[in-house]
Amino acid sequence: MPVRSLTRKRPRSVAGQVFVLQVAIVLLLAAGAVLALVLQSRHDGDREARNRSVAVAETFGHSLGLREALRAPDPSKILQPLTEETRKRAGVDFIVVMDTRGIRYTHPQPDRIGERFVGTIEPSLAGQVHTESVEGPLGQEIQAIVPVTADDGEVVALVSAGLTVQNVTGVVERQLPVILGVSAAGLAVATIGTALVTRRLRRQTHGLGTLEMTRMYEHHDAVLHAVREGVLITDGDGRLLLANDEAKRLLDLPADAEGRHIGELSRLDQRMAGLLLSGREATDEVLAAGNRLLVVNQRPTKPHGQPEGTAVTIRDSTEMRVLTGRAEAARRRLKLLYDAGGGIGTTLDVERTAEELANVAVPRFADFVTVDLADQVLHGDEPTGSGADLRRTAVSGIRDDQPLYPRGKLIDFLPSTPQARGLDSGQAELVPDLSDAPGWFAQDPPVARSIVEYGIHSLITAPLKARGVVLGLVNFWRMEKPEPFDDDDLSLAEELVARAAVSIDNARRYTREHTVAVALQRSLLPRGLPEHSAVEVAHYYLPAQSGVGGDWFDVIPLSGSRVALVVGDVVGHGLHAAATMGRLRTAVHNFSSIDLPPDELLSRLDDLVQRIDHNGEDGANADDDGMLGATCLYAVYDPVSRRCVMARAGHPPPLVVRPDGPVEIVDLPTGPPLGLGGMPFETAELLLPEGSQLVLYTDGLVEDRTRDIDEGLELLRSALNHPDRHPEESCRAILDVLLPARPRDDVALLVARTRTLGPDRVAEWDVPFEPSAVGAMRAVVAKKLDEWDLSGLAFGTELILSELITNAIRYGSAPVRMRLLRDRTLTCEVSDGSSTSPHLRYAATTDEGGRGLFLVAQLSQRWGTRYTSAGKVIWAEQALPGPSGDPEQELLGFFDIDEIGIDTL
């Protein structure tokens, strides 16, 4: 860690100073290089201009035809075009041909022809090539003058070619950006290299200045000698280079030990000296030095890649041993409590939680652990608080042959035992020596003696207490460790048991709620399905592992030998879901008793759910969660017509298994779940052959965390691919394939195989719409009853049909039909085209009429009205004759016929 400067303004670090110096040097070098390049470029440009001028002038001066043109009467006329064309191709600014007096024959500016050439021509007249820089007509010029000689060597003319200085400088300026770019790139590379070197230097010096580095070394030396850990540094020859004050104190080194060889230190322990001279690595190696135990760490130093010595640190562990032992014990106890927090209470089962407590404590805290709980706790009830009737719920230990009371034994602790004292006081009890504990011995001397002989010698008994109520006891037994439990162990046991008591109490309360919910649900579910001629039924129900839910099923007998099959599902689990299920099931029974069709029944049920939810939100109990959501499937099967009408409210579709083999999912319109409102429910009608199977279920059967509903439906269809099975067999086959091991949701299944009511058990007649038809109908009914061997019911049946037909003719509308069904009861039905419903009333003694329906109600077991698309049907059921006697005689004994005035007779 770098030491802060003590001055207000921190000086520049060593690395910063080096960086600034190197950057300045690089800038000077770059500037010098640029200047040299510019000068060199200009020198090269000037030389290039002179060389080009000489070359162009000599080439033109030695060209063929020049001397002939000079002898022409007007040389300028011939030479001026040639020089201009040559000048442009050669890239020079001018080519001038002149005579020996310097008079121009050609010039880029024609007005200068005939004038004297500006320059020195004497060296050229002497036969030399001459170059110079002059101020000419085109400006500052660099020009070359060469002689033109005749065959005899005489100079007959001169040729000058050259460039202006401006064009020469332009070439240099065009090269200057390249020069500057190259220089900038070199400067950037040099700067980056300097920065990298500086960065490494900064890391090595930690960004410190010279003053700070001095102070850092001073602080380092002060810390080195003040730290409570010995530090030694030796070289490769075994010479002691450095020893701080603590090392000198621990090893009893002399003041002049630094710089001496290890072997020369006579007061140094030989084992320590051998370790220092060996140079080997050592990690937390414990060595004795006098009356001290020293912990030594030694590592070789490699400043240049090769071992050149060792660095040694020494700690005095004599004072730390006791503290380390205590810290380790505390760490183990904290780890035990931490593991107990995660390992106890993983389930809401009382017995399982007790076993988890026993397993966590063995063997880290005790050799054997027993948990004794009150019987009331095991059943979910509030404990009485007495020490009696504690049942051993969990036993765990390092061995299986222990002599302690076995699991399941009911124990009544004597008042002299530490267990009884702990139950009374609510405090944990410590028994350090069981062999010297007469109060504990008195509980069961033979068992106590065998425990001591087995080797168990110490005990901690701690009451399980939650919310101020004692739930039971936990006994911790020690055998393998020779030392007994102490007060620290007692505190740990109290803490461990206190945490476990909360989990056990939560499990107890859950057990109680679960028991109550199961009892409520079982009381609300059908205990047994009624025998019915229309269907043969098998069913199955399984609550979810998380608790009881709101799934239900029902088979409801209806009038006319029909039957209603119902399956429903309430969202959620617990008491609320079970209670909601009971309310919906009761409502379905009530609505089915008035023979509502499936779609209308679901609409009424939907209205009921909305009202309940509304009351839960705005009523007195504002905390009620309402229905939370529910689904339902309602189907009505008629064994006479073999028609099945069904509707569903958000429920999975039913399956139909026909006798000829195909299994199909009924294409039933999906209605909204109950309680949403605003949408009508639609029905579907199926014609089912006798022996068909209707399969109704809840989504818990086909949905699971490992599969979706489509996969579940396919599995269900494959399980039903055996139409000849009995419903019970089909039910078992479905459960074998689809039932999950730990269902997250309730599972309800209903399998119904259809039957038919044959023509030999059904009789129908059309009734003429006139009062005189009543007598004729009584006659045909009596005849049919004789055929069915039901003559004993003729009297009551004639009375019932007479009243029903008379009311249909008097108050209804055509057509009127009459039907008799012989099933488990004798059902009489009269239908007409009117929707007017009759009402039962009690006539006064002075009334002449009004007693007809009263007679029907008295003569039948049940009666009622159901509505159809064509009108209504009034029906009445009578019990078939049994071994008790003649029903007709019973009726005559019940009524005094002579005092009854029946107008319709």
Secondary structure, 3 states (H helix, E strand, C coil): CCCCCCCCCCCCCHHHHHHHHHHHHHHHHHHHHHHHHHHHHHHHHHHHHHHHHHHHHHHHHCCCCHHHHHCCCCHHHHHHHHHHHHHHHHCCCEEEEECCCCEECCCCCHHHCCCECCCCCHHHHCCCCEEEEEEECCEEEEEEEEEEECCCCCEEEEEEEEEEHHHHHHHHHHHHHHHHHHHHHHHHHHHHHHHHHHHHHHHHHCCCCHHHHHHHHHHHHHHHHHCCCEEEEEECCCEEEEECHHHHHHHCCCCCCCCCEHHHCCCCCHHHHHHHHHCCCEEEEEEEECCEEEEEEEEEECCCCCCCEEEEEEEECCCHHHHHHHHHHHHHHHHHHHHHHHHCCCCCCHHHHHHHHHHHHCCCCCCEEEEEEEHHHHCCCCCCCCCCCEEEEEEEECCCCCCCCCCCCEECCCCCCHHHHHHHHCCCEEECCHHHCHHHHCCCHHHHHHHHHHCCCEEEEEEEEECCEEEEEEEEEECCCCCCCCHHHHHHHHHHHHHHHHHHHHHHHHHHHHHHHHHHHHHHCCCCCCCCCCEEEEEEEECECCECECCEEEEEECHHHCEEEEEEEECCECHHHHHHHHHHHHHHHHHHHCCCCHHHHHHHHHHHHHHHHHHHHHCCCCCCCCCCCEEEEEEEEECCCCEEEEEEECCCCCEEECCCCCEEECCCCEECCECCCCCCCCCEEEECCCCCEEEEECHHHHCECCECHHHHHHHHHHHCCCCCCCHHHHHHHHHHHHCCCCCCCCEEEEEEEECCCCHHHEEEEEECCCCCHHHHHHHHHHHHHHHCCCHHHHHHHHHHHHHHHHHHHHHCCCCEEEEEEECCEEEEEEEECCCCCCCCCCCCCCCCCCCHHHHHHHHCCEEEEEEECCEEEEEEEEECCCCCCCHHHHHHHHCCHHHCCCCCC
